[in-house]
Structures are given as structure tokens and as C-alpha cells.
Amino acid sequence: MADLATTLRSKLTRRLVAPLTFLTFLNSIDRVNVSFAALQMNRELGLSPEQYGFGVGLFFVGYLTCSFPHTALLQRIGARRWIFAAVLLWGSIATALSLIQNAGQLYVLRMLLGAAESGFAPGIVFIMSQWLPQRFRASSIAGSMLAIPISIIFGAPLSGWLLTLDTGLPWSGWRFMFLVEGLVTVAAAFVTPLLFVDEPSAAPWLAPDEKRWLASELEQERANGRVEGGASIRALLRIGPLWAAAAVWFSLMSGTYGIIYWLPQVIKQLSGLSDLTVSVLSATPWVGLGAGMLITAWHSDLTQERRWHVALSALLAAAGLLGAALFGQRWPALVCLTAGAFGLGGAQGAFWPLPTSLLDRRVAAAGLTLITVLGSAGGLIMPPLIGLVRARTGSFGVSAAGLAVLLCGGAAMVTWLRVPAASSAAGLAQGVPGSAAGE
């Protein structure tokens, strides 16, 4: 039986988790490549820092309003058709960004892109819950979350190369970048029907004994109450630690989105280097974020301690941002940003076992969704606010200091989450990616 479980896990990783992780990679690139386009786009279209920040933030208006409809549609039409439709829709909108001529068109398409992408992260969690037993789920979701920093590590140099590529076309580099990266996603959409099926019983690559074992395992988990049921909104709102967890996640996502959408322009201001070099250097902090996520999650699982791993990582992120603010337009600021990103990744890697341990199973699903939605509000608020502050001060230092204070507040708020020290490592499996390192 152990051999069967090992073989099945390997198959599920190759045939389900790996394709979903690759789509997460594309999802992240199409979401954040506007930060690289801004190196040329803002100047060509005459966008002010406020207009750019507002356009970035509108993504999250669409994201926040359409997450639940996406999930309902997934349950109605099945995973195979939903994945095709979602990927094709966001890929088409991402491609259309290459045609914008003014701020208004940027606003509309960014909001539509958010609406199109909004269901993908929770959709992945739902699909994995239908296919993966709890014993497989933790590492699988952690792996899919890593696709986000990896997409920036590799996507930043790729985007920079496309920005500066001499195509011979009468188009700016940023338009060509949007076109190519969007069309790759559109092409991937037409491959998805060949890769996915709606449920394990329909998978031609699973042997009959594997299907029976998987069905038995998932059914036993449901019978034991490991798949959470619904809960009333009134009962949910009375859970104080849930709001503390949401506040912590909001602070972490605010710091992450603040760095994602402004980092290339920060480095450009620091260095004055070419757009390609700036894009390559922009990947550096995300190496730190990915390393922080892996190392802190590993050590947190090893020690079965969560709160201090989150709190100390958040404080490291705050210190990194404060250091960047103090150094201003000098190279040590990039080192500080990399250290801050390491802290952000570490805090995210250790966070999700906390709420999954403190919430009763009857309210866990709704509670985790609420935490994710409120965390995404950091993306709605912070990029426009940073744009406004930069327009008034001409510097990113004030914004970095403000984010550092917010992260310190998140670190303090972790003390509200008094859960057993031996929270299960499988708790991460129930977490909802939607983070920048998880959206």
C-alpha cells in the first residue's frame, strides 16, 4: 500500500500539480509585468505616478469582486472547462494591454484582468482538494506558491529582454512585451483541455487500483470531517483571532505588493541603468523571497512553531524596508530590499498553519477565504497610495518607512493568534495561495 501511495503521489505531481504550477507561473507574469512596462509605458503615455499606481490598484477591484463567482462557476462546469476559459480570458486581456493608448484604457484592462485572474488561486486549492489527500497536499500547494517568486526571478530578465529587443516593428518594447507574454498564455489555454479532466475517476493515466485507493482516501477524510462545511457569517464575524490573522496577512501582502509593482522604478531611480539591467536586478529580491519561504517553512515544520517564525520574519522585512529608506538612492538599498523580501517570504511560508489551527473546521473554509480577500485588499490600497506619496515627495523612502511600520504592526498582531505549538505541518495544505508569493 505504501508503494501504491508513493507511485500515485508521483503521478499526481507530474500530471496535475506540475501543469497547475506552470499556469500559476504564467498567471503571476501577466499580473506583474506592468511593473516592467512602466519603465517605458509611463513616459510614452504620459502617466503620472498617481495614474500608474491607480491603474495597478484597479486590478484588485476586479480581483476582490469576482473571486466567489469564479469558484461557483468552477463547481458548476467542472475543472477542465473552467481552467480553459479562465486561462484564455486572462491571456486575451493581458495581450490587449499591448494596444492601450491612454490611462483610461489601462484602468479598464487592469480591472478586467483582475476579474479574469481572481478565481485562479482559490480554484487551484479547490481542484487540489478534490484530487489530493491531506498527506500529499502540503508540499503540493507550497510548490505551487513558489511559482510566484520564480516567475519574477525568471520573468524579470525575460521582460527586460523583450523591452529592449529590436524587432523591426513600429512598436515600443513594452507593447511587444505585453503581446508576447499574453500570447504565450493564450497558447497555453488551448493545451489545457489535453492535460486536465474533471475528477480522478475520469483520468486515463490512473490505474484502476490507484483510482480506488484515491477515492477511498478522500471519502474517509470527508467522513472524518476533514473537509470543512459552511458557517454563518454572523458566527464568522465573532471570531476575534480570525481578524487578527487577517490583519497580519494584510500587512504581509501590503509589503509584497508595494515591492512588486514599484521595484523596477526604484532600481531605475537608484542606478540610472538600462531597462534590461534594471529588469535583471529586479529579480534579486525575489531570490531572497523564495529562499525565505523555503527555509522558514522548513524550519517551522521542523520545530512545529509558527508565531515567532512569522513575527521575526515580518520584523526582518520591516528592517529591510527601513534600511532601504535610510540609504535612499544608493546601492545598499537594494541589499536591504533583498533582506526585506527574505523576511516577507519567510513570514508567508510559516503563516497559513496558524489560521488553519485556530479555526474550527466548521468555519475554516469561509474564514480562510475571508483572510485571503482582506489580504488582497493590500494590493488595492498600497500601489495607488505609494504613487500618491511619490508624486508628493519625489521619493520612495517615505512609502518604504510606512510599509515597515505596517509590518511591525503585523508582527505584533501575531501574538493574538494563540494556537497550540504543535500545529500540524499539513495545515499549510489548507492555506489559500493568493499571495504574491501566493495569489
N, C-alpha and C positions, 0 to 999 in steps of 0.2 A: 504493500500500500504506500509505503514511503517512496518507493521508486516511481509509482504512478503519479504521486503528488509532485515529485521533482520534475518529471517529464512534462506534466501538464503546466506547471509554472513556466517552464522554458518556452513551451508553445504559446502560452498567453502573452508572454513578454514579447516574443517575436511578432506574433500575428495581430495583437490588439494594442498593447502598451506602446510598442515602438512607433507604429503609424500615428497614434494619437499624440505622442510626444513630438513627432515631426510636424504635425499640424499646429501644435502649440508653438513650436519654433516659428512657423510662418505667421501665426496669429500675433505673436509679440513683435516681429519685424514690421508688419503692416500697421501696428499700433504706434510704434515709437519712431519710425523712420522720418516722421515730420520734424523731429529734433535735428536731424542732419540736413534735411531740405532747407531748414530755416537759415542755414549758413549762406544760402544764395536767394531763397524764395523771399525772405523778408525784405531784402533790399530791392529785388526786382519788382515786387508787387507794392512796395511802399508800406509795408506793415509795421506799425509801431510795436514796442514790447507789450503794451496792453492788448492790442489786437491779436498778436500771436498767442499770448497767454490765454485770452478768452477763447480763441479757436481750439487750443489744446484742451481746455477745460470742458468745452461743449461735448467732447467725446463721452464724458461721463454722465452727461444729461441723458443721452440715448442709452448708455450702459445701465444706469440705475433704473430707468423706466421700463426696460424691456427684458430684464433677466427672468422674471417669473413667466411671462408669456412664452419665452423661448423654451423653458423647461416643460410647460404644459404641451407645447407643440411636439416636443421630443417624445413625450409619453403617448401622444395621440398617433403619430405617424410612424414611429419606430426609429431606431438609431441610424439605419442605413440611409434612408431618405433624408432624415434631418441633417446628418453630417454633410451630405452632398449639398443640400440647399443652403446651409449656414456658410460653408466654405466658399461656395460660388458667389453668394451675396456679398460677403465682406471682401472677397477678392475683386469683384467688379467695382465696388465703391473705392477700394484702395487704388485701383487702376485709374478711375475717373479723377482722382486728385491731380493727375498729371495735366489736366485740362483747365484748372482753375485760373481765373483772371483777376480776382479781387477778394477782399476779405469776406464778403458775404457768401461767396461760393465755398470758401474754406470752412466757414461756420456750418453751413448746411451739410457738407460732405463729412465733416468730422463728427457731427451729431449722428448722421446716418451710419457711419462706420461703428460708432459706439453701440447703436441699436443692433447692428448686424453681428457684432462680436460678443454681445452681452451674455448670451446663453452658453457660450462655448465652454468656459471654465466649469460652471456648475453642471453642464451637460456631461463633461468628461467624468466628473465624480459620480453622476447617476449611472452612466454606462459601466464604469468600473464596478460599481456596487452590484450590478446585475450579472457580472461575469467573474469577479474575483472574490474568493473567500477572504475573510479578515486576515488570515495568516499570510496572504500574498499582497494585501492592499497597501500596506505602509510603504514598502520600498518602491512600489509602482507609482504611487502618487508623488512621493518625494522625487523620483526620477523625472516625472513629467514637469514638476515645478522647476527643476534645474534647466529645462529647455529655455526658460525666460532669460536668465543671465547668459546662457550660452548663445542665445540668439543675438544678444547685444555684443558679446565678445567677438563673434564672427560676422554679425550683421553690420557692425560699425565700420570695419575696414571695407566690407563689400559696398556699403552705401557710399563711403568716401571715394572708392574707386569709380563707381558709377557717376558720382557727381563730377568727376574730373575727366571722364572718358571722352575722347574726341571721336564722336560718332559720325561726323559729317552731316548731321541733321540740323535743321534750323531750330533746334530746341535747346533750352538750358539744361544743364546737368541734372538739376533737381527734378525736372519733369521726366527726364529719361529714367531716373532712379525710381520714381513712383510707377512709371509704366512697366519697367522690367519686373520689379518686385511684386506688383499687383498681378501681372500676367502669370507669374510662377504659381501664385495661389490659385488662380482660375484654372490653370492646367491641373493642379493637384486635385481640385474638386472633381474633375472628370475621372480621376483614378479611384476615388474613394468607393464608388459602388462595387469595384472589384475586390476591395480589401475588407469591407465590413458586412456583417449580417446583423439581424435584429437581436438574436438571442443565441445562447450556446447550443441549443438543440438544433439550430439550423446551420452550424458551422461545419463545412465539409472537411476541414482539416483536423477535427477532433474525432478520435476513435470512439466507438460505442461505449466502451468501458470508461473512458475519460468523461464522456457526457453524463453517464450515470453517476460517477463519483462526484462530479462538479454539482449536478442537480441536488444530490443528497446533502452535500456540504452546505450549499446555500439555503436549502429548505430547513436544515437543522438550525442554522443561525436565525432564520426568521421565526422558527418555533420557539427558540430561546429568547426572543425579544431583542435580538441584537440589531434588527432593522427598526429604526425609530418610527413611532407613529406621530400623528398630529398633536397639536396642543392649541389651546385657545390663546388668542393674542393677549387677553387680559392676564392670564397666568404668566405668559412670557414677560410682560412688562413689569411684573413684580419681582423678577429675579435680579437683585442688585448686582451680584458678581458678573452677570451677563453684560451689563452696561459698562462695568469696569473693563471687561475683556474687549468690548467694542471700542472703548476709548484707547486702550493700548494698541489695538490693530489700526485704528485711525492714525495714531501718531507714527506708527511704523510706515504705513502707506503714504502718509504725507511726506515723510523724509525721502522715501523711494521715488515717488513721482516728482518731487521737487528736483532731485538729481537727474532723473531720466530725461526730462523734457528741456532742461536748461544746460546740461553738462557741456555739450559741444560749443555753445556760445560762451560759457565760462572759460573753457580752454582757449577758444579763439581770442578772448579778451586778455587772457594771461600771456599768450605767446605770440599772436600775430602770424602763426604758421599757416601753411596751405590748408585747404579744406580736406585734402586726403590725409595729411599728417594729423590734423585735428581729429578726424574720424577714427584713425587708428588709436590715438592716445585716449579717446573717449572710452575705448574698451577696457582700459586699465582698471578703473574702479570696479567693473563688473567681474573681473577675475577675482578681486577681493570679495565681492558679494557671494559668488559661487563657492569660494573657499570657506567663507564664514558659515554659509548654510550647511555645507557638508561636515565641517569639523565640529561645529557647535551641536548639530543634530546628533552626530555620532557620540560625542561626549555626554550629551544629555541623556541619550538612551543607555549609555554605559553606567552612568551614575543614578539614573531614574530621578533626576532632579530637574525641575523645569523653570521655576520662578526666577531663580538667580541667574540662570543662563539667559533668560530673556532680559532681565533688568540690567545686568552688566553689559550685555551686548548693545542694548539701547543707549547706555551711557557712553560706551565706546563710539557709537555712531554720533552722538551729540558732541563728544570731544573732537572728533574728526571734522565735523562741520564748523565748530568754533575755531579750530586751528586754521581751516581754510579761510574763514572770515578775517582772522587776525593777520595772516600772511598776505591777503589781498592779491595783487597782480604779480605774484612771484611763484616760482616752480614748487616750493614746498607745499603750496596749497593743493596741488594735485596728489601729493603723497598723503596729505590729511584727508582728502576726499576718498582715496582708496581705503584708508583705515576706517573711515566712516561707513563706507559701503560694506566692508567686512563685518562691522557691527550690525548693520541692518540685515544682512544675510543671516548672521547668527541668531538674531532675535526672531526672525521669521521661521528659521528652521526648528527652533525649540518652542514656538508659540502654540501650535494647534493642539498638542496634547493637554494643554491647560483647560480650555473650554470644554473639550470632549470629556474631561474627567469630572468637571464640576457640574455639568448639566445632566439632569435626569434624562433617561432615554426617551421619555415621552415628549420632551421639548427640545431634544438635541438637534434634530434636523432643522426646525424652524429657527432655533437660536443661532446655529452656525450660519444660516443664510442671512440672518439679521446682522451678525458681526461682519460678514463679507460685504454686504451692501453698504453699511456705515463706513467700513474701511475704504471702499471705493470712493466715498464722498471726499476723501483726501485728494483724489485726482481731480475732482470737480472744483475744489476750493483753491488748492495750493498753486497750480500753474498760473491762473489769472492773477492771484494775489502777488506772486513773485514778479510777474510782468509789470504790475502797477507800481510796486516798490522800486523796481529797477528804473522805470521811467522817471520816478521822482528823485532818485538818488544817484542814478548812473552807475550803480554798483550792485553786485550780488551779495556783498558782505552782510548787509542788514537782514536779508532773507535767510542766509545761512545761519545767522545767530538766532533768528526767530524759530527756525526748524529745530535747532539744538535745544532751545528751551522746551519746545513741544515734546521732543523725545525724552527729555528729563522728566517731564510730567508723566509720560507713558511708563517710564521705568518705575516711578513712584507708585503708579496705579496698579502695577503688577502685585503689590503687597495685598491688594484686596482679594486676589484670587487664591484663597487658602484651600488648596486641594491636597490630597494625600501625596507624599513624596514619591511613592512608588506608582505613579501613573503609568499606565501601560504604554509601551512604545507603539502599540497598534493604534493608539489614539490619533497619531498623525494621519493614519489612513482615512479617518473620518473627516479630516480637515478639508476645507474647500479652497482650492487654489484660486486665485483671483488676485492674487498678489502680483506685483510687478515682478516678483520673483516667482507669483502665483496667480495672476488674474486670469 
